[in-house]
Amino acid sequence: MSINPKPQSSLLTFILLLLLTSAAYSSSNHPGSDEESDDLEQLLAVDEQLQQDLPPHHHQSEAETVSRAQRIVLELSGDNARRVVGGNEFVMVLGYAPWCARSADLMPKFSEAATALKEIGSPVVMAKIDGDRYGKVASEMEIKGFPTLLLFVNGTSKAYTGGFSAEEIVIWVQKKTGAPIVTVNTVDEAERFLKKYHTFVVGLFNKFEGSEYNEFVKAAKSDDEIQFVETSDSEVAKLLFPEIKTSDVFIGMVKTEAERYTSYAGSYKMENILEFLSKNKFPLITKLSESNTAWVYSSPVKLQVMIFAKADDFQNMAQPLEDFARKFKSKLMFIYIDITNENLAMPFLTLFGIEHANKTVVAAFDNKLNSKYLLESDPSRGNIEDFCSGLADGTIQQYYRSEPVPDNENASIVTVVGKTFDELVLNSQENVLLEVHTPWCVNCEAMSKQVVKLAKHFKGFENLVFARIDASTNEHAKLQVNDYPTIFLYKSGEKEKPLKISTKLSAKDMAVFINEELKPRGGSAKDEL
C-alpha cells in the first residue's frame, strides 16, 4: 500500500499513511551480502548478551530499544536490493524518503514489529530502502509513493493491506508468512500472549479438528487484521476470555476498550465468523487518526456519527456517547475527531461550511447514500440521542450547505444560496435562468460575463429572472451538478424539469434559445445582441 501526501476533498476524505525513519549501514560492507548478515547476527548476539548481563531490575531506555530494533531492519541499496529480495522467501520492504514526515513517523512501529517478529522466530527479512536515493531500484520494486509497504514472497510483491501499529504489522506478516493461529496450551503461555496482543479472537475446541474447527481456521486465514488464538484448555480460555460461560466449543472477541468481551453466537461458518468480526472489531467510539482512516472506512456500518471536539470536551461526553454506541450498535458507528487537528477535522467540517468551527460539532455521514447530516442545536445529551435516533430510523433530514441570505435589491442578476433555492427558483412564478458556478472553475468567469450580457439584453423582458449560485458553498436536494459552469432554464410551471443550455453556445445562440422557449405563440423574437 502506498500513500502520496496529497489532500483530497470529497464527501469523505480519508488520509491514509504508513510510517518510517531510517538507520543507515555502511556501504563498504556491501549490504545484503553474507558478510553483512554475519555482522547483523553478531550485533544482535551482542545485544542479547548485554541484556543478560544487565541487573535484574534494569529497564532499557526508549533510545536503547529503538537502536536495537533499527539494527534488525536491513538497509537496501542499489547494490543489494535485488539479491536480498530474490534470495529470501519472505522480505518485507518499506520504501521511504528522508524528507517524508510520514515515513519518519513509522520507524518506531516498523522497528518494533521487526523486533517482535524476530523474537517469535519469523523467517521474514525486514528491510527498507531510500526510494528517493535509489529511485530506479524502488521503481522496479513498484514503490510509487512514500511510504510504501510491500511483502515479497519468492521475489513476487504483495501489497500491504494491514493496519499501521506494530501489533497490526506483526499480525499481517504472520498471517501471510506463517501460521494464522497461535496455539496456547498453558496458563503461562496465555499470560505471555496477553502481554503481546490486545485485540484478538479466541477459539476453544476440545480437539483441533472437525467441521467447526475447520471453519475457524478458514476464517483466521481469510482475515488480515486480527490475531486468532486457539486452546483446548478451558482454564486457559477463561484467562483469555474471563466472561466465558462454557467448556464446550466457543468463539469470542477481545478488545481494549469499554466493551472488552464479545461472544460469538452464530453458526460455525467462515462467512458468519468474518461478518461477526467486521461488525465487532471497532471500539464503541473510534478515534480517527491519519493512520487508521482506511480501516475506519472499511467498516460495514456506513452510517457514521462524527463528534468533533477538543480532548477535554470529548472526555466529558465519552460516557453518554458510549451508551448511545451500545444502543445503536450495528446501525451507527461513532467516531471522534480532535477538532484542533486541522488536517483531520477541516476536510469534514468544510463539507458543512463550518471549517472554522472551534466548539463541539456533532455530524453524520451516510457513505452508502452519499449524504450528510448535522446537529444544528446544542450538543446536549438529549439532543445527541434524538439526533442518533433520527439517523437510525431514517427520519432526520439531510443537511445542505448554504451561505447567508444576501441582499438582492436592485440586482440585475439575483444571487441564490442554498436557503433561498426553493423561494427564488423552484417556487417562483417567473422563468429563471440559473448559472451554476464555482470559484475554482476555469471556464466559469467567461460564462459569467456572457450571462451578464444576456441579462442586459433581456432587461425588461417579461417574466424572466437571471440568477446564479455558487455550488462550492451552496447545496440543494434538487440541484445535482457535476460539471461547471452549468446553465439551467427553469420555465414557469415546469420547474421540476429544467432545460439545460449548452455552455458551448454563443451569447447570440443562447438568446435565440431563450426567446424560442419563452416567447408567446405568434410573438416576435428578441435574439439580436
Number of C-alpha atoms within 10 A of each C-alpha: 18 21 17 15 15 6 10 11 12 10 16 16 17 23 20 19 25 28 25 25 25 21 14 15 15 9 12 7 13 15 25 23 14 11 11 18 14 12 14 18 13 12 15 16 12 12 14 12 11 10 14 10 9 11 8 8 6 8 11 11 9 9 9 12 15 17 14 17 23 23 19 21 26 25 24 29 23 16 15 16 22 16 15 21 25 16 13 15 16 24 27 23 26 31 29 30 23 16 11 17 16 24 23 18 16 24 23 21 23 28 26 24 23 25 22 18 21 16 9 9 8 16 15 21 22 22 24 27 25 23 25 17 14 17 17 13 21 23 12 10 20 15 23 17 19 28 29 28 26 22 23 21 18 13 18 14 18 14 13 18 16 21 22 20 19 19 22 20 23 25 25 21 23 21 20 16 16 13 13 24 20 14 18 21 16 14 16 10 12 20 14 11 16 13 8 10 16 15 20 21 25 25 25 24 22 15 11 17 11 10 11 16 20 15 19 26 20 16 22 23 16 14 17 21 23 23 24 24 21 22 22 20 17 21 16 21 29 17 14 26 22 12 14 18 11 11 15 10 15 20 22 22 23 21 18 12 13 11 14 15 19 19 17 18 12 11 11 19 16 19 15 16 21 17 13 18 21 15 14 20 18 17 18 22 21 15 16 18 19 15 19 21 18 17 17 20 15 11 16 14 19 19 23 23 25 23 24 27 23 17 13 9 13 17 11 10 15 13 12 14 21 17 13 21 21 16 14 17 16 15 17 23 27 23 21 21 22 21 23 16 13 14 14 20 22 21 20 25 18 17 20 20 17 13 15 12 16 12 12 16 20 21 23 25 23 19 15 10 9 11 15 21 21 19 17 12 11 12 17 10 13 11 15 20 18 14 23 25 17 13 23 16 9 10 10 16 12 16 20 19 19 21 15 12 12 11 9 11 7 7 10 14 18 19 20 27 23 21 17 19 21 14 11 18 22 21 13 17 15 18 21 24 26 24 25 23 24 18 13 10 11 12 14 19 15 10 22 16 12 16 22 14 16 20 20 14 17 18 13 10 14 11 12 21 23 22 22 20 19 19 24 15 18 22 22 18 10 10 12 9 12 8 10 19 22 17 21 18 24 23 23 19 13 12 18 11 11 17 15 13 16 13 16 9 11 12 21 17 15 19 22 16 14 20 18 16 13 18 14 10 8 6 10 10 14 16 18 10 13
